[in-house]
Amino acid sequence: MRVLNWQIVIGTLVMLLWGIMPLWGQESTGFEVTSIVVSKNCVETQDFETRFLAMDNPDCPKRGDNQLIQVSVENRSPSPRNINILLDIQLDGKRVKRHGEIRSLPSSGEYRMLYSYKIPDKGGRYHLSAQVLDAKSKRVLVKSAPGVEREFYILRQSDVELTADREEEKRIEEEKREPQKLEFDPPDLRWDNIYVVPKHVLRGERFRIRLDLVNVGGDIVRGIDTQVDFFNVRLPRRRTRVAEKKAQVLAPGETTTFEMEYTFPEDELLGNYQIIAVADPKNIIDEGEGKEDNNQILSDVILLSDIKIIIPTDGHQFDETGLFLFRWDSLLFHEFKLQIGIDDKFSGPPNSFDLPSGERWIAENEFVPFAGELPKFGLGLMKTHSKSILYWRVVGRKSDGTETTSGVRTFTIVQNNPES
């Protein structure tokens, strides 16, 4: 019996050693790919018809667009390391692009690699992953986890053709369908959806509105008047007419769609706005529904401004020796400069400074400071005022001297050698 017990003990030890042997020799590198972010990715559904409809959305990636990709890497080890960050882009499982940067990452430091990828004229599923190698690219230190990796989809020609075929099949099927007997219950008008694109509008920029009105009741209604207005959220009673639309006939269960374009007047106040649509505003139709509360619908908030900031995102971290790129958009203003300060007041020296300095302005919608210019003044400002972040905005000027400002965002500068 004692021999048998020793055999059981030895067997158990062998099984434990066999289980932990694969873990021997592994080394925790201390690096992690924390995130992969893309600038455009509006649709993640597998339904190609939904993808097809979403292509009218300017936030969706399209062929020929510049897709901005940001890879964030953290060094959680106690020592600085030289590493090579590789971004891998695959189309339907085949690599189409690989981009790498060799960086010196301090201990407990983070670096965000920004890459602009021009989407080729090829449809399919684009998969983005990343890995960190040693500086000589001989050893893989870490790979991006599946939950960090990203995908975006570009319509194939076959998707477009298949959508057209299905629409034709639906049309033929609807023509064959026999009319259903109407239930003469009272009609019930209801706004189903309201879409406004884009959500951030420049003064002078045309935006699109789409409204779906449905009759969920049981009787036909004719001559349905609707009106569409906008208002500043701070002045909700002061409304301005966008359009008046009429639906001649709306059967039970039928939906009618109104599409329109509009441009805010150039003298309109900047700020937040909403679109409000009302069906049968004069209550002419005898609906007998008792549900007038659903005869109107409000859009999401729309931001109206003169300058729209594109990059960098709020809270962005610039590397001291990396590229400092600022980009924005404007229609009515054509001269610009950056203001950078320790708070959102931008009161001037010693609390803020301008780029370009002095009376100089730039005529482009993007700005890259001279090498070392922004780190010198920005880090000096942060050190003088013991601040860890800086505030920035864009100032625009017209030829007549009229000026305007963008919204305010923040950024910080990561020093390569903070003790020096």
Secondary structure, DSSP 8 states (H G I E B T S, - for coil): -HHHHHHHHHHHHHHHHHHHGGGTT-----EEEEEEEES------S-HHHHHHHTTSTTS--TT-EEEEEEEEEE-SSS-EEEEEEEEEEETTEEEEEEEEEEEE-TTEEEEEEEEEE--S--EEEEEEEEEEETTS-SEEEE--TTT-EEEEE--HHHHHHHHHHHHHHHHHHHHS-----------EEEEEEEEE-SEEETT-EEEEEEEEEE-SSS-EEEEEEEEEEEETTSTT-EEEEEEEEEEEE-TT-EEEEEEEEE--TTS--EEEEEEEEESTT--S------GGGGEEE---EEEES-EEEES-TTEEEETTS---EEEE-SS--EEEEEEESSTT---TTSEEEES-TT--B-SSEE---TTHHHHHHHHHHHHHT-S-EEEEEEEE-TTS-EEE---EEEEEE-SSTT-
